[in-house]
């Protein structure tokens, strides 16, 4: 009887311990958790520049803009954008001194990617955020579907045009299919342009003996194709078109990955972070009622993109745990 009581107590203690610490990460048999914002591999970046369009600027992530209120009428750089979330969480631990944020919602503002790179050398120390290229040793770029307005066209023709019973209207379906086809044509013709662009980012105004890391940030697919729990189904494209939109985004990511590998910059796959969080999932990180901005993440989605970037740039693994919140552990740990 004593033995059974002891076994019960031991089992109960073990269960409570597991619940308290979450899923353990072990190295050499030692369970370790590291608080959010830590940089266990001591990756140092003093100067960070974020390039891109609406996805880099945080379009759809909320209407609180960074520092300068006139940005409301310009590039709409959100406090929930993945670059801004990254510097707020990891800036201290990576030794960040300056942050330049020329990224611009290209449907609203005026700064193309080329303009952003050619915009100047200003290096203003944090907490000031500057809006030209600077002289970075860390660069992120979200590029592709927005620069050629493919996102805009698909957002307008496939998402914003969905109106209840007209979803099966043949003109709507043809318009959406044409927008996706136009985007695929662009994919076929961007190789040389993007090779030149990525090489320019690698070398533009590079200081003597400076080492610059360039990360190309991918795009998340918008829809879950499991529709049993899909709210507001009548406001969404039909199943086949949702699949076509997802496939189009996958093709963009594949093309960006291919060019990045050939040039020697690093592609960051953010799409996996959105598994179980797409439109038609129970906890989506997109706003299905937002019209064209439905193709852009919510603030939760941009936080997930920040995690995906940090994992690659800092060589860590980021885990969300109900008991401990967000944790960072070295990527060499066994998971």
Secondary structure, DSSP 8 states (H G I E B T S, - for coil): -HHHHHHHHHHHHHHHHHHHH-S--EETTEE---BTT--TT----SEEEEEESHHHHTTTS-S-BSS-GGGGGTT--BTTSHHHHHHHHHTTTTT--EEE-----TTTS---HHHHHTS-----BTT-EE-S----SEEEEE-STTTTTHHHHHIIIIIIT--GGGGG-HHHHHHHHHHHHHHHHHHTT-HHHHHHHHHHHHHTT--TT---EEEEE-----B-S--TT-TTGGGS--HHHHHHHHHHHHHHHHHHHHHHHHHT-EEE--GGGGTT-SBTSTT-SB-TTSGGGGGSB-HHHHHHHHHHHHHHHTTEEEEEETTTEEEEEETTSB-
